[in-house]
Amino acid sequence: MFARGGKLFPKALALTGTVGGALAVHQYMDSRR
């Protein structure tokens, strides 16, 4: 299962990182206001 999802995992991780980064930026902008 893990070996088969090896191609999908990095993509999901990148997506999570992107969403997390956008959320962090949003929180940062919100706190500066």
C-alpha positions in Angstrom: 0.0 0.0 0.0 2.8 2.4 1.0 4.9 1.5 -2.0 1.9 2.0 -4.4 1.1 5.3 -2.8 4.7 6.4 -3.0 4.0 8.7 -6.0 0.9 10.2 -4.3 2.5 10.8 -1.0 4.9 13.6 -2.1 2.1 15.3 -3.9 -0.2 15.2 -0.9 2.7 16.4 1.3 3.4 19.3 -1.1 -0.3 20.2 -1.1 -0.4 20.2 2.7 2.7 22.4 2.8 1.2 24.8 0.3 -2.1 25.0 2.2 -0.3 25.3 5.5 2.0 28.1 4.2 -1.0 30.0 2.9 -2.8 29.6 6.2 0.3 30.8 8.1 0.6 33.9 5.8 -3.1 34.6 6.4 -2.7 34.3 10.1 0.4 36.5 10.0 -1.4 39.2 8.0 -4.4 39.0 10.4 -2.2 39.5 13.5 -0.5 42.5 12.0 -3.7 44.3 11.4 
